[in-house]
Amino acid sequence: MGEQYGGDHQDFRGGKFRGPFTAKKVEYHRHGPAPTALDALPPKAAGFTGRRDQLGELLSAFDPDGGEAPGAVLVAAVSGLGGIGKTALAVEAVHAACGNGWFPGGVLFVNLHGYDDDRLTAEQALETLLRALGTPPEHIPNGVDARAALYRSVLAERERELGAVLVLADNASSAEQVRPLHPGGVRHRLLATSRSKLPQLGARLLALGELSPEEAYDLLDRALRIAARDDARVANEREAAAELALLCGYLPLALQIAAALLVLDRDKPVAELVAELAESGDRLQHLDDGERSVRAAFDLSYRRLPAEQARLLRLLALAPGPEVTAEVVAVLDGADTPPVRVLDALCRAHLVERGSGRGRWRWRLHDLVRVFGVGVVEGDAGLWEEGEAARERVLKFYCRWARAADGRLRWLSGRPEPERFMDRASALAWLDAERAGLVAVMQWALEERYADTAVGLSQYLAEYLYWRRSFDDLITVCVVAREAAHRAGSRAGEARAWNNLGMALRETGRAEEAIDAHARARDLHQAVGDRPREASAWDNVGIALRQAGRAEEAIDAHTRARDLFQVVGDRLRGASTWDNLGSALRQAGRAEEAIDAHTRARDLFQVVGDPLRGAIAWNNLGNALWEVGRVEEVVEAYEKALEGFREFEDWYGTGQTLFNLALAHHHAARPAEARAHYLQSADAYTRANAPTEAAEARTWANAITP
């Protein structure tokens, strides 16, 4: 065998070979440095708008002179619902930071695909980043710890040679995916985006919500003008554009898809797309432009949920109202206590949000997440049955406690105590907290299986909504109850709904409609032989007639009601009828008869033990006494009324009586007392949700020179 010499060849001289022999020439190449991918940042989103505050927050964190504490390398974790615009904001911020020259070492970008089936592990992400930094593949070790160590070493060398590096880790699903990507040093920065909050990372957390209405409008307008500079449909249809933004839930992805649909059809008015979305049984079906889909974005998050979280999300989508209290969540879940741990997990995933009033533990879903959840339930027979059982639990829960609360509001001394609520304040507090859900659940009355229960619920809400002067809600509740009762053939239920509707109509100034509603109630009660309720309907007809200025007809209606109550022996409601008759007599100019009627009412209320309605009678007696000039008695009557209204925190009645007292003092040439009472009246009206009356009282007060 020949000797080997230096160089790149072998010397075989003198060698002896037997058989075939082949020598292969060996070639040596000097490898250049591996290519880098330090300019792989995605381009900025076309038409990016809004997010000024959030963008400023990120840039202040990136700023090398921003005063970040030593070691605060993982600057921010941007989190939010799928389609909320996390990546667009992150990319915008990184481009701006690079434009400021803050990261001369370059930018690394890795998409972790955290919610895809083939999401990257931390080890795979480190390989991607090391390759981007120019590390030859054969030099990349196996194992996450070894790769992380090499990654930090390479970044440290790059920092010494070129400067700081910014790493953008997009679409992470967990802290475990991100933590090994920590770049080390004190100048590098790491920004992560995720659909989940990542509090375990010790990062500055930035949670994104939906756009403001103005930002949503700008996004739509810019998207159309980018496609065609002269496309002014959004500007020309501002109201329709605002409605479109609302239907998209101010979600950037949904808005971008809606804009794309308009771009694809230049002849389609914005209002036409709005109509398609509003009338669709499944909005998400329309929010799909062939490449992007809101439903697909949500589905990625949903499929990653553990079973108990997925179940609760579906049930929350069926809840009535924009928000639900923790108590209602427990009812939906079929549990004795709210599933706080599961709710917190869904909140971290941005699929559930805390509602208004943290102390009350309220929860809400984004509007489109609710649509998604309902779609999941409706697409599976088993899930549908589960959902119907939950809805039935909620309706029964609302009926039980609304009935108890209504019983407390109507309770008189000596009667059995209602369950749960010890006083009016606690009953009103519960009704206030649940009002949106109570009103929303009434829509279920239009479904046959829930009709009877929901119609019953409407009766328990009437007194409360009237008390709170929530007349729009009362009208909504009564209209649904009336239709459901009529469809079910319940004339008694329909009559009660007509009667309550009439009360709401007359309080909103629609006297003629109120007369018709009460008359319909009267006729239905008469047809089923319910004489006490027929009498009440006659009394209400009289009130509406009086509001319409038809005093003599009102007197006749109240007289009929009075006589019927006397026949059935109902002294409480008979007392109310005497009081209403007095008001009609006063309107007809028969003041002395009115004084007698109000006095009878006052005395009857005292006998039956109803001090609140007794306060109403005292106020009305004062009005009648005013007509005949008995001023001192007028003031005494109003002061008696004031005591009763204040005792029951009837702020509307308090406002009325204080206003009447102010008029009395004004008439008696006592301007200081008059002005003080006008201002007190305004405050009471404000507490009673009566802004028009409050403004009138302040106007009268300001007209008096102090």
VOTI-524487 format. One record per residue (C-alpha): residue number from 1; residue in one letter; y, z negated, x negated. Coordinates in steps of 0.25 Angstrom, whole numbers, plus 5000, padded with zeros to 4 digits. Each point is the difference from the previous one (the first is absolute). Layout:
<vexdrens>
pos, code, v, w, u
NUM, A, Y, Z, X
...
</vexdrens>
This chain:
<vexdrens>
pos, code, v, w, u
1, M, 5000, 5000, 5000
2, G, 5013, 5004, 4994
3, E, 5011, 4990, 4998
4, Q, 5012, 4997, 5009
5, Y, 5014, 5003, 4994
6, G, 5013, 4995, 5005
7, G, 5007, 5009, 5010
8, D, 4994, 5006, 5013
9, H, 4988, 5008, 4994
10, Q, 4986, 4997, 4995
11, D, 4995, 5006, 4987
12, F, 4985, 5004, 5002
13, R, 4998, 5007, 4986
14, G, 4987, 4996, 4994
15, G, 4994, 4996, 5013
16, K, 4986, 5003, 5004
17, F, 4997, 5004, 5014
18, R, 4987, 5003, 5008
19, G, 5001, 5006, 5013
20, P, 5013, 5005, 5008
21, F, 5013, 4992, 4996
22, T, 5013, 5001, 5007
23, A, 5013, 4993, 4995
24, K, 5011, 4998, 5010
25, K, 5014, 4999, 4996
26, V, 5007, 4988, 5004
27, E, 5015, 5001, 5004
28, Y, 5010, 4989, 4999
29, H, 5013, 5000, 5009
30, R, 5012, 4991, 4999
31, H, 5002, 4995, 5015
32, G, 5014, 4999, 5004
33, P, 5005, 4989, 5009
34, A, 4994, 4999, 5014
35, P, 5010, 5005, 5011
36, T, 5008, 4990, 5008
37, A, 5003, 4999, 5014
38, L, 5013, 4992, 5000
39, D, 5008, 5010, 5008
40, A, 4990, 5000, 5012
41, L, 5009, 4993, 5010
42, P, 5000, 5007, 5014
43, P, 5012, 5007, 5004
44, K, 5010, 4992, 5009
45, A, 4998, 5002, 5015
46, A, 5008, 5011, 5006
47, G, 5010, 4994, 5009
48, F, 4998, 4985, 4996
49, T, 5011, 4992, 5007
50, G, 5003, 4986, 5003
51, R, 4993, 4988, 4993
52, R, 5013, 4997, 4993
53, D, 4998, 4985, 4999
54, Q, 4986, 5001, 4996
55, L, 5003, 5011, 4989
56, G, 5011, 4991, 4995
57, E, 4989, 4988, 4999
58, L, 4991, 5008, 4992
59, L, 5010, 5006, 4990
60, S, 5006, 4986, 4998
61, A, 4986, 4996, 4996
62, F, 4998, 5012, 4991
63, D, 5013, 4998, 4993
64, P, 4998, 4995, 4986
65, D, 5013, 4992, 5001
66, G, 4997, 4995, 5013
67, G, 4996, 4986, 4996
68, E, 4985, 5000, 5003
69, A, 4993, 4987, 4995
70, P, 4992, 5002, 4988
71, G, 4986, 5005, 5003
72, A, 5004, 5005, 5014
73, V, 4994, 5013, 4996
74, L, 4993, 5004, 5013
75, V, 5013, 5002, 5007
76, A, 4997, 5003, 5014
77, A, 4989, 5003, 5010
78, V, 5005, 5009, 5012
79, S, 4992, 4998, 5012
80, G, 5000, 5005, 5014
81, L, 4993, 5007, 5012
82, G, 4993, 5013, 4997
83, G, 5011, 5011, 5001
84, I, 5011, 4990, 4998
85, G, 5005, 5008, 4988
86, K, 4996, 4991, 4988
87, T, 4996, 5011, 4991
88, A, 5013, 5008, 5003
89, L, 5009, 4987, 4997
90, A, 4992, 4997, 4987
91, V, 5001, 5014, 4995
92, E, 5015, 5001, 5004
93, A, 5002, 4987, 4992
94, V, 4993, 5004, 4988
95, H, 5007, 5013, 4999
96, A, 5013, 4993, 5001
97, A, 4996, 4990, 4989
98, C, 4996, 5011, 4991
99, G, 5013, 5007, 5003
100, N, 5007, 4987, 4995
101, G, 4992, 5001, 4987
102, W, 4993, 4987, 5002
103, F, 4986, 5005, 4996
104, P, 5001, 5009, 4987
105, G, 4985, 4997, 4998
106, G, 4997, 5008, 5013
107, V, 4994, 4998, 5013
108, L, 4985, 4998, 5004
109, F, 4995, 5004, 5014
110, V, 4986, 4997, 5006
111, N, 4996, 5001, 5014
112, L, 4990, 4989, 5003
113, H, 4995, 5006, 5013
114, G, 4998, 4986, 5005
115, Y, 4997, 5003, 5014
116, D, 4991, 5013, 4997
117, D, 4985, 4999, 4999
118, D, 5001, 5004, 4986
119, R, 5011, 4990, 4996
120, L, 5002, 4998, 4985
121, T, 4995, 4987, 4993
122, A, 5009, 4993, 4990
123, E, 4991, 5006, 4989
124, Q, 5001, 5014, 5005
125, A, 5015, 4998, 5001
126, L, 5001, 4995, 4986
127, E, 4993, 5012, 4995
128, T, 5010, 5009, 5008
129, L, 5011, 4993, 4993
130, L, 4995, 5000, 4986
131, R, 4997, 5015, 5001
132, A, 5015, 5002, 5005
133, L, 5004, 4992, 4988
134, G, 4993, 5010, 4991
135, T, 4988, 4992, 4997
136, P, 4988, 5009, 4996
137, P, 4988, 4998, 5010
138, E, 4990, 4996, 4989
139, H, 5009, 4989, 4996
140, I, 5001, 4993, 5014
141, P, 4990, 4989, 5001
142, N, 4992, 4996, 5012
143, G, 5003, 4987, 5008
144, V, 5013, 4996, 5007
145, D, 5003, 4989, 4990
146, A, 4999, 5009, 4987
147, R, 5008, 5012, 5007
148, A, 5011, 4990, 5004
149, A, 5001, 4995, 4986
150, L, 5001, 5014, 4994
151, Y, 5010, 5004, 5011
152, R, 5009, 4988, 4997
153, S, 4999, 5004, 4985
154, V, 5004, 5014, 5002
155, L, 5011, 4996, 5009
156, A, 5005, 4990, 4989
157, E, 5000, 5011, 4989
158, R, 5007, 5010, 5010
159, E, 5011, 4989, 5002
160, R, 5002, 4998, 4985
161, E, 5001, 5015, 4998
162, L, 5007, 5005, 5013
163, G, 5004, 4989, 5009
164, A, 4995, 4994, 5013
165, V, 4991, 5007, 5010
166, L, 5000, 4999, 5015
167, V, 4986, 5000, 5007
168, L, 4999, 5004, 5015
169, A, 4987, 4996, 5006
170, D, 5000, 5006, 5014
171, N, 4992, 4997, 5012
172, A, 4993, 4988, 4995
173, S, 4990, 4992, 5010
174, S, 4999, 4987, 4993
175, A, 5006, 4992, 4988
176, E, 4987, 5002, 4993
177, Q, 5003, 5015, 4999
178, V, 5014, 4997, 4994
179, R, 4999, 4987, 4991
180, P, 4993, 5007, 4988
181, L, 5011, 5011, 5000
182, H, 5010, 4989, 4995
183, P, 5006, 5007, 4989
184, G, 5003, 4988, 4991
185, G, 5013, 4998, 4992
186, V, 5013, 4996, 5006
187, R, 5007, 5014, 5002
188, H, 4990, 5008, 5007
189, R, 4999, 5000, 5015
190, L, 4989, 5002, 5010
191, L, 5003, 5004, 5015
192, A, 4989, 4999, 5010
193, T, 5000, 5005, 5014
194, S, 4990, 4996, 5011
195, R, 4998, 4999, 5014
196, S, 4997, 4985, 4998
197, K, 5009, 4989, 4994
198, L, 4995, 4996, 4986
199, P, 5005, 4986, 4999
200, Q, 4989, 4997, 4989
201, L, 5007, 5009, 4990
202, G, 5012, 4991, 4998
203, A, 5009, 5012, 5002
204, R, 5013, 5002, 5007
205, L, 4995, 5004, 5014
206, L, 5008, 5010, 5008
207, A, 4994, 5002, 5014
208, L, 5005, 5013, 5008
209, G, 5003, 5001, 5014
210, E, 5003, 5011, 5009
211, L, 5013, 5008, 4998
212, S, 5012, 4997, 5008
213, P, 5004, 5009, 5011
214, E, 5011, 5006, 4992
215, E, 4991, 5002, 4988
216, A, 4989, 5007, 5009
217, Y, 5011, 5009, 5006
218, D, 5004, 5004, 4986
219, L, 4986, 5003, 4996
220, L, 4997, 5009, 5011
221, D, 5013, 5007, 4998
222, R, 4998, 5002, 4985
223, A, 4986, 5005, 5002
224, L, 5004, 5011, 5009
225, R, 5012, 5004, 4992
226, I, 4992, 5001, 4987
227, A, 4991, 5010, 5007
228, A, 5012, 5008, 5006
229, R, 5014, 4996, 4996
230, D, 5005, 5004, 5014
231, D, 4990, 4992, 5008
232, A, 5009, 4991, 5007
233, R, 4991, 4996, 5012
234, V, 5000, 4985, 4996
235, A, 5015, 5000, 5000
236, N, 5001, 5007, 5013
237, E, 4990, 4992, 5007
238, R, 5004, 4986, 4995
239, E, 4994, 4992, 5012
240, A, 4987, 5008, 5000
241, A, 4999, 4998, 4985
242, A, 5002, 4985, 5002
243, E, 4989, 5000, 5010
244, L, 4991, 5008, 4990
245, A, 5003, 4989, 4989
246, L, 4996, 4989, 5010
247, L, 4987, 5007, 5004
248, C, 4997, 5002, 4986
249, G, 5002, 4985, 4998
250, Y, 5010, 5002, 4989
251, L, 4988, 5003, 4991
252, P, 5003, 5010, 4989
253, L, 4987, 5007, 5000
254, A, 5001, 5002, 5015
255, L, 5014, 5004, 4999
256, Q, 4996, 5010, 4989
257, I, 4989, 5006, 5008
258, A, 5009, 5001, 5013
259, A, 5010, 5007, 4991
260, A, 4989, 5010, 4995
261, L, 4996, 5003, 5014
262, L, 5015, 5004, 5003
263, V, 5001, 5008, 4987
264, L, 4987, 5008, 5004
265, D, 5006, 5003, 5013
266, R, 5015, 5003, 4998
267, D, 5002, 5003, 5015
268, K, 4995, 4987, 5005
269, P, 5011, 4990, 5005
270, V, 4999, 4986, 4995
271, A, 4999, 4996, 5014
272, E, 4988, 5008, 5003
273, L, 4992, 4993, 4988
274, V, 5005, 4986, 5006
275, A, 4994, 5004, 5014
276, E, 4987, 5004, 4993
277, L, 4999, 4987, 4993
278, A, 5005, 4991, 5012
279, E, 4991, 5007, 5010
280, S, 4987, 5000, 4991
281, G, 4990, 4989, 5002
282, D, 4998, 5000, 4985
283, R, 5012, 5002, 4992
284, L, 4992, 5000, 4987
285, Q, 4994, 5013, 5004
286, H, 5013, 5007, 4999
287, L, 5004, 4993, 4987
288, D, 4992, 5009, 4992
289, D, 5005, 5012, 4993
290, G, 4987, 5005, 4994
291, E, 5001, 4994, 4987
292, R, 5006, 4986, 5003
293, S, 4995, 4991, 5011
294, V, 5005, 4986, 5005
295, R, 4987, 4997, 5006
296, A, 4993, 5003, 4987
297, A, 5009, 4992, 4992
298, F, 4997, 4988, 5009
299, D, 4985, 5003, 5000
300, L, 5000, 4998, 4985
301, S, 5005, 4986, 5001
302, Y, 4992, 4997, 5013
303, R, 4986, 5004, 4993
304, R, 5003, 4990, 4988
305, L, 5001, 4988, 5010
306, P, 4989, 4990, 5001
307, A, 4994, 4999, 5014
308, E, 5007, 4988, 5005
309, Q, 5014, 5006, 4995
310, A, 4997, 5014, 5007
311, R, 4995, 4993, 5013
312, L, 5013, 4992, 5001
313, L, 5009, 5012, 4997
314, R, 4993, 5007, 5011
315, L, 5002, 4989, 5010
316, L, 5015, 4998, 4996
317, A, 5002, 5014, 5003
318, L, 4996, 4997, 5014
319, A, 5010, 4988, 5002
320, P, 5011, 5002, 5010
321, G, 5015, 5000, 4995
322, P, 5006, 5003, 4986
323, E, 4996, 4986, 4994
324, V, 4990, 4990, 5004
325, T, 4999, 4985, 4997
326, A, 4989, 4994, 4992
327, E, 4995, 4994, 5013
328, V, 4998, 5013, 5006
329, V, 4994, 5005, 4987
330, A, 4989, 4989, 5001
331, V, 4998, 5004, 5015
332, L, 4998, 5015, 4995
333, D, 4990, 4995, 4990
334, G, 4993, 4991, 5009
335, A, 5002, 4988, 4991
336, D, 5005, 4986, 5003
337, T, 5010, 5002, 4988
338, P, 5008, 5011, 4994
339, P, 4992, 5008, 4989
340, V, 5011, 4997, 4990
341, R, 4992, 5004, 4988
342, V, 4997, 5013, 5006
343, L, 5014, 5002, 5004
344, D, 5006, 4997, 4987
345, A, 4990, 5010, 4993
346, L, 5005, 5011, 5010
347, C, 5014, 4996, 4997
348, R, 4998, 5002, 4985
349, A, 4994, 5014, 5003
350, H, 5013, 5003, 5008
351, L, 4992, 5003, 5012
352, V, 5005, 4988, 5008
353, E, 5014, 4995, 4998
354, R, 5006, 4986, 5004
355, G, 5009, 5001, 5012
356, S, 5013, 4993, 5003
357, G, 5000, 4985, 4999
358, R, 4991, 4996, 4988
359, G, 4999, 4986, 5006
360, R, 4994, 5006, 5013
361, W, 4989, 5007, 4992
362, R, 5002, 5014, 5006
363, W, 4994, 5013, 4996
364, R, 5002, 5014, 5002
365, L, 4995, 5014, 4997
366, H, 5007, 5012, 4996
367, D, 5001, 5009, 5012
368, L, 4992, 5011, 4994
369, V, 4989, 4990, 4995
370, R, 4999, 4996, 5014
371, V, 4997, 5014, 5004
372, F, 4990, 5002, 4989
373, G, 4993, 4987, 5004
374, V, 4999, 5004, 5015
375, G, 4995, 5013, 4996
376, V, 4989, 4994, 4992
377, V, 4996, 4991, 5012
378, E, 5000, 5011, 5010
379, G, 4991, 5009, 4991
380, D, 4988, 4990, 5000
381, A, 4994, 4995, 5013
382, G, 4996, 4987, 4993
383, L, 5014, 4997, 4995
384, W, 5005, 5004, 5013
385, E, 4992, 4989, 5007
386, E, 5004, 4990, 4990
387, G, 5015, 5004, 5002
388, E, 4999, 4998, 5015
389, A, 4994, 4987, 4999
390, A, 5011, 4996, 4991
391, R, 5011, 5005, 5010
392, E, 4993, 4993, 5011
393, R, 5001, 4987, 4993
394, V, 5015, 5002, 4997
395, L, 5003, 5003, 5015
396, K, 4993, 4988, 5004
397, F, 5007, 4991, 4990
398, Y, 5013, 5005, 5004
399, C, 4997, 4998, 5015
400, R, 4996, 4986, 4998
401, W, 5011, 4995, 4992
402, A, 5011, 5009, 5007
403, R, 4995, 4993, 5013
404, A, 5001, 4986, 4993
405, A, 5014, 5003, 4995
406, D, 5005, 5006, 5013
407, G, 4994, 4987, 5007
408, R, 5009, 4992, 4991
409, L, 5012, 5008, 5003
410, R, 4998, 4998, 5015
411, W, 4995, 4986, 4999
412, L, 5006, 4989, 5008
413, S, 4999, 4985, 4999
414, G, 4987, 4994, 5007
415, R, 4992, 5013, 4999
416, P, 4988, 5002, 4990
417, E, 5003, 5002, 4986
418, P, 4997, 5014, 4994
419, E, 4991, 5001, 4988
420, R, 5005, 5001, 4986
421, F, 5015, 5000, 5002
422, M, 5006, 4986, 5001
423, D, 5014, 5005, 5003
424, R, 5009, 5012, 5003
425, A, 5004, 5002, 4986
426, S, 4986, 5001, 4995
427, A, 4996, 5010, 5011
428, L, 5013, 5008, 4997
429, A, 4997, 5000, 4985
430, W, 4986, 5006, 5002
431, L, 5005, 5010, 5010
432, D, 5011, 5004, 4991
433, A, 4990, 5002, 4988
434, E, 4991, 5008, 5008
435, R, 5009, 5008, 5009
436, A, 4999, 5013, 4993
437, G, 4985, 4999, 5001
438, L, 5000, 4995, 5014
439, V, 5008, 5012, 5004
440, A, 4992, 5010, 4992
441, V, 4987, 4995, 5006
442, M, 5005, 5004, 5014
443, Q, 4998, 5014, 4996
444, W, 4985, 4997, 5001
445, A, 5001, 4998, 5015
446, L, 4999, 5015, 5001
447, E, 4986, 4999, 4995
448, E, 4991, 4997, 5012
449, R, 4991, 4990, 4992
450, Y, 5013, 4991, 4997
451, A, 5008, 5003, 5013
452, D, 4998, 4987, 5008
453, T, 5002, 4991, 4988
454, A, 5012, 5007, 4995
455, V, 5007, 5000, 5014
456, G, 4997, 4985, 5001
457, L, 5007, 4999, 4986
458, S, 5012, 5007, 5006
459, Q, 5002, 4989, 5010
460, Y, 5000, 4989, 4989
461, L, 5011, 5008, 4992
462, A, 5010, 5002, 5011
463, E, 5007, 4986, 5000
464, Y, 5000, 5000, 4985
465, L, 5006, 5014, 4998
466, Y, 5010, 4997, 5011
467, W, 5004, 4987, 4994
468, R, 5002, 5007, 4986
469, R, 5008, 5011, 5007
470, S, 4990, 5010, 4994
471, F, 5002, 5009, 5012
472, D, 4995, 5013, 4992
473, D, 4987, 4993, 4997
474, L, 4999, 4995, 5014
475, I, 5002, 5014, 5006
476, T, 4989, 5006, 4990
477, V, 4990, 4989, 5004
478, C, 5003, 5001, 5015
479, V, 4999, 5015, 5000
480, V, 4986, 5000, 4993
481, A, 4995, 4989, 5009
482, R, 5005, 5007, 5012
483, E, 4993, 5013, 4996
484, A, 4987, 4993, 4996
485, A, 4999, 4992, 5013
486, H, 5003, 5012, 5009
487, R, 4989, 5008, 4992
488, A, 4990, 4988, 5002
489, G, 5004, 4999, 5015
490, S, 5005, 4986, 4999
491, R, 5012, 4999, 5010
492, A, 5002, 4986, 4997
493, G, 5002, 5003, 4985
494, E, 5008, 5012, 5003
495, A, 5009, 4991, 5009
496, R, 5003, 4990, 4989
497, A, 5003, 5011, 4990
498, W, 5010, 5006, 5009
499, N, 5006, 4987, 5002
500, N, 5002, 4996, 4985
501, L, 5005, 5014, 4998
502, G, 5011, 4999, 5010
503, M, 5004, 4987, 4993
504, A, 5002, 5007, 4987
505, L, 5007, 5012, 5007
506, R, 5010, 4992, 5006
507, E, 5003, 4993, 4987
508, T, 5003, 5013, 4994
509, G, 5010, 5004, 5010
510, R, 4990, 5010, 5008
511, A, 5002, 4993, 5013
512, E, 4996, 5011, 5010
513, E, 4987, 5002, 4992
514, A, 4998, 4985, 5000
515, I, 5001, 5000, 5016
516, D, 4989, 5011, 5001
517, A, 4991, 4992, 4990
518, H, 5001, 4987, 5008
519, A, 4999, 5007, 5013
520, R, 4987, 5007, 4995
521, A, 4995, 4986, 4995
522, R, 5003, 4994, 5014
523, D, 4993, 5011, 5008
524, L, 4987, 4999, 4991
525, H, 5000, 4984, 5001
526, Q, 5002, 5002, 5015
527, A, 4988, 5010, 5001
528, V, 4991, 4990, 4993
529, G, 5005, 4988, 5008
530, D, 5006, 4992, 4988
531, R, 5011, 4994, 5008
532, P, 5006, 4991, 4988
533, R, 5001, 5012, 4991
534, E, 5006, 5008, 5012
535, A, 5010, 4989, 5001
536, S, 5004, 5001, 4985
537, A, 5001, 5015, 5001
538, W, 5009, 4999, 5012
539, D, 5009, 4990, 4992
540, N, 5000, 5010, 4988
541, V, 5004, 5011, 5009
542, G, 5012, 4992, 5004
543, I, 5004, 4997, 4986
544, A, 5000, 5015, 4997
545, L, 5007, 5003, 5012
546, R, 5011, 4990, 4996
547, Q, 5001, 5006, 4987
548, A, 5002, 5014, 5007
549, G, 5011, 4994, 5008
550, R, 4993, 5000, 5013
551, A, 5002, 4985, 5003
552, E, 4997, 5001, 5015
553, E, 4987, 5006, 4998
554, A, 4997, 4990, 4989
555, I, 5003, 4989, 5009
556, D, 4989, 5005, 5010
557, A, 4990, 5002, 4989
558, H, 5002, 4986, 4995
559, T, 4999, 4994, 5014
560, R, 4987, 5007, 5002
561, A, 4995, 4994, 4987
562, R, 5005, 4986, 5004
563, D, 4993, 5001, 5013
564, L, 4987, 5004, 4994
565, F, 5000, 4989, 4989
566, Q, 5002, 4990, 5011
567, V, 4988, 5006, 5008
568, V, 4991, 4998, 4988
569, G, 5006, 4987, 4995
570, D, 5005, 5004, 4987
571, R, 5012, 4991, 4997
572, L, 5002, 5004, 4985
573, R, 5001, 5015, 5003
574, G, 5007, 4997, 5013
575, A, 5011, 4992, 4992
576, S, 5002, 5013, 4991
577, T, 5002, 5008, 5013
578, W, 5010, 4991, 5005
579, D, 5008, 5001, 4987
580, N, 4999, 5015, 5000
581, L, 5005, 5000, 5015
582, G, 5012, 4992, 4996
583, S, 5004, 5010, 4989
584, A, 4999, 5012, 5011
585, L, 5008, 4992, 5010
586, R, 5011, 4997, 4989
587, Q, 5000, 5015, 4997
588, A, 5002, 5003, 5015
589, G, 5012, 4991, 5000
590, R, 4993, 4988, 5007
591, A, 5003, 4989, 4990
592, E, 4998, 4988, 5009
593, E, 4986, 5005, 5004
594, A, 4997, 5003, 4985
595, I, 5004, 4986, 4996
596, D, 4990, 4995, 5011
597, A, 4989, 5009, 4995
598, H, 5002, 4996, 4985
599, T, 5000, 4985, 5004
600, R, 4987, 5002, 5007
601, A, 4994, 5007, 4988
602, R, 5005, 4989, 4990
603, D, 4994, 4989, 5009
604, L, 4987, 5007, 5002
605, F, 4998, 5003, 4985
606, Q, 5003, 4985, 4997
607, V, 4989, 4996, 5010
608, V, 4989, 5010, 4994
609, G, 5004, 4996, 4986
610, D, 5005, 5013, 4994
611, P, 5013, 4996, 4992
612, L, 5001, 5014, 4994
613, R, 5002, 5007, 5013
614, G, 5008, 4988, 5005
615, A, 5010, 5004, 4989
616, I, 5000, 5014, 5005
617, A, 5004, 4994, 5014
618, W, 5011, 4991, 4994
619, N, 5006, 5012, 4993
620, N, 5000, 5009, 5013
621, L, 5005, 4988, 5008
622, G, 5012, 5000, 4990
623, N, 5002, 5014, 5002
624, A, 5001, 4998, 5016
625, L, 5009, 4988, 4998
626, W, 5009, 5008, 4992
627, E, 5002, 5010, 5012
628, V, 5006, 4989, 5008
629, G, 5009, 4994, 4989
630, R, 4992, 4987, 4998
631, V, 5003, 5000, 4985
632, E, 4996, 4986, 4996
633, E, 4987, 5002, 5007
634, V, 4998, 5013, 4993
635, V, 5001, 4994, 4986
636, E, 4990, 4989, 5004
637, A, 4990, 5010, 5005
638, Y, 5001, 5008, 4988
639, E, 4998, 4988, 4991
640, K, 4988, 4996, 5008
641, A, 4994, 5014, 4998
642, L, 5003, 5000, 4985
643, E, 4992, 4987, 4998
644, G, 4988, 5007, 5007
645, F, 5001, 5013, 4992
646, R, 5002, 4993, 4987
647, E, 4988, 4991, 5002
648, F, 4991, 5012, 5002
649, E, 5007, 5008, 4989
650, D, 5003, 5011, 5010
651, W, 5011, 5006, 4992
652, Y, 5003, 5011, 5010
653, G, 5003, 4990, 5011
654, T, 5007, 4992, 4990
655, G, 5009, 5012, 4996
656, Q, 5003, 5003, 5015
657, T, 5004, 4985, 5003
658, L, 5009, 4999, 4988
659, F, 5007, 5013, 5004
660, N, 5002, 4994, 5014
661, L, 5005, 4987, 4994
662, A, 5010, 5008, 4991
663, L, 5005, 5008, 5013
664, A, 5002, 4987, 5007
665, H, 5008, 4994, 4988
666, H, 5008, 5012, 4999
667, H, 5003, 5000, 5015
668, A, 5005, 4985, 4998
669, A, 5009, 5004, 4989
670, R, 4992, 4993, 4989
671, P, 4999, 5011, 4989
672, A, 4994, 4992, 4989
673, E, 4989, 4996, 5008
674, A, 4998, 5014, 5006
675, R, 5000, 5006, 4986
676, A, 4990, 4990, 4995
677, H, 4990, 5003, 5012
678, Y, 5002, 5015, 4998
679, L, 4995, 4999, 4986
680, Q, 4989, 4991, 5003
681, S, 4996, 5009, 5011
682, A, 5000, 5012, 4989
683, D, 4991, 4992, 4991
684, A, 4990, 4996, 5012
685, Y, 4999, 5015, 5004
686, T, 4997, 5004, 4986
687, R, 4989, 4991, 4999
688, A, 4995, 5005, 5014
689, N, 5000, 5015, 4994
690, A, 5011, 5004, 5009
691, P, 5010, 5007, 4990
692, T, 5008, 5006, 5011
693, E, 5003, 4987, 5007
694, A, 5003, 4993, 4987
695, A, 5010, 5011, 4996
696, E, 5007, 4998, 5014
697, A, 5001, 4985, 4998
698, R, 5006, 5002, 4986
699, T, 5010, 5010, 5006
700, W, 5005, 4990, 5010
701, A, 5001, 4989, 4989
702, N, 5008, 5009, 4991
703, A, 5010, 5003, 5012
704, I, 5004, 4986, 5000
705, T, 5011, 4996, 4990
706, P, 4995, 4987, 4993
</vexdrens>
